[in-house]
Amino acid sequence: MYVYDKYDHQIVKERVNQFREQTRRYLAGELTDPEFLPLRLQNGLYIQRYAPMLRIAVPYGLLSSTQVRKLAEITRKYDKGYAHISTRTNVQLNWPDLEDVPEILAELATVQMHSIQTSGNCIRNTTTDQFAGVAKDELVDPRPWCEIIRQWSTFHPEFVRLPRKFKIAINGAVSDRAAIGVHDIGLEAVKNAEGELGFRVAVGGGLGRTPIVGSFINEFLPWKHLLTYLEAILRVYNRYGRRDNKFKARIKILVKALTPEVFAERVDAEWEYLKDGPSTLTDEEVQRVAQYFVDPAYKALEDQDEALRQLDAEHPGFARWRERNVVAHKKPGYAAVTLSLKSTGVAPGDVTDKQLDMIADLADRYSFGEVRNSHEQNMILADVEQSRLFELWHELRELGVATPNIGLLTDIICCPGGDFCSLANAKSIPIAEAIQRRFDDLDYLFDIGDLDLNISGCMNACGHHHVGHIGILGVDKKGAEFYQVSIGGSSGRDTTLGQILGPSFAQDDMPDVIEKIIGVYVEQRNEDEQFLDTFRRIGIDPFKERVYAANH
């Protein structure tokens, strides 16, 4: 993983000292709330419903065991003993005291971490596939390209005050696990007929109040032009993006208003001034970054298929866990393991200080001291020897992160909602728990199969409800909390936005509503057909009829 050089250390140290003084002045009454607002946002600090919330940057989801231990220590010392994994793979603290935030940032700096540009109208954390570098279907490791973008975009003077926040994702594999279709810029690594590496470039994707799937405006951008082309896109957005209405300020609104074709023309015109300029990438620069993402010291192993099948037969619980939480690795004899942060009764994405300490220890013993966060709000040990999976499973069960539900209905993506967020219209966490309890039968979950259920507490869509196979949105109806349901969304290579089922439901109705939707699927599916396949075949009407017939 990337290691700070002297410039990184200096930048972060100076930012910590700067914010320490800004916080002192604010607490002393020398800065007003409006004056302090942009300063705290530049450092990932929000004022939420009950307390400040600090968002800590985890570039492309990658953490060392040392960093995980520091996060555990910080949550014990400055928070309530737990942290939250966000859908941008960052880490959020929900209960720090304002006066402690400079100290938290200083401690983070000791392990090469910060919270710079995790909020505000700037380029946020670039995200990618949680299995980057180890996936069997990978064309190219996207992590060096994420790091190149991070270094280019952090403190870029032109792009620290964009019309609105800006999100970039990169996919380097056959399967799209990075959800590039719903990002302001989505990049897909490709190779041309000559075998040369480049990127397909999509713009104008995003969720929120106006969900839109991004449009590809460049089918093959040679890798050396990556930064100059991104710069051209951002310059066009900076110039023409709306600043008079924050609800219409995202780049997706501009692309839609101009049409993708016209937007692409303006980008090409701007690119003429930038192409082959100082930001053009060289082999030397790419190799400088790529050297931090070489393979660890893998052993020469053979796949343990037969031994694992024997263990599956003897231990059904292990077989279930291996089916859902373990994925194939590019190296023989290894596997990538997802630690489920979705056990029933725990807010999705939450992890305690004790769990973080233990996960750091497990990373050292099983996975070369490295941990990943996923945008599905789970954690991953990416380089586990297959011969040690059974041993690891036992330890993960003791730790409470071995629920075999990855990709199933109870593996819910969920924003903090009204329990924490001052923007939320409704609570998210109680809805997630009620649904998890209703579908706590693992046999039934496995029978239902792959199903993404996403919950957002408001139209900002931090829970990505638009692209859930089933999406739930909290809405306000005359001061009461209600929930709107959509069906048929997808964030993969076939990115689609869900269709709204109909009028919203009361909180207590939600488990019944989800159960009726699942009932239609189970009755209507063909053999080996997943939920999304069945929905696309039969349409929304059978689901609508079942749900509303029982409610009227």
Secondary structure, DSSP 8 states (H G I E B T S, - for coil): -----HHHHHHHHHHHHHHHHHHHHHHTTSS-HHHHHHHHHTTTEEE-SSSEEEEE--GGGEEEHHHHHHHHHHHHHHSSSEEEE-TTS-EEES---GGGHHHHHHHHHTTT---TTSSSSSB---EE-TTTTT-TTBSS--HHHHHHHHHHHTT-TTSSS-SS-B-EEEE-BSS--S-GGGSSEEEEEEE-TT--EEEEEEES-B-TTS-B--EEEEEEEEGGGHHHHHHHHHHHHHHHS--S-GGG-SHHHHHHHH-HHHHHHHHHHHHTTTTTSTT---HHHHHHHHGGG-----------HHHHHHHHHH-HHHHHHHHHHEEE-SSTTEEEEEE----TTS-TTEEEHHHHHHHHHHHHHHSTTEEEE-TTS-EEEEEEEGGGHHHHHHHHHHHT---S-TTSTTS-EE--GGGT-TT-SS-SHHHHHHHHHHT--HHHHHHH-S--EEEESSTT-TT-GGGSSEEEEEEEETTEEEEEEEE--B-STT-B--EE-SS-EEGGGHHHHHHHHHHHHHHH--TT--HHHHHHHH-SHHHHHHHHHTT-
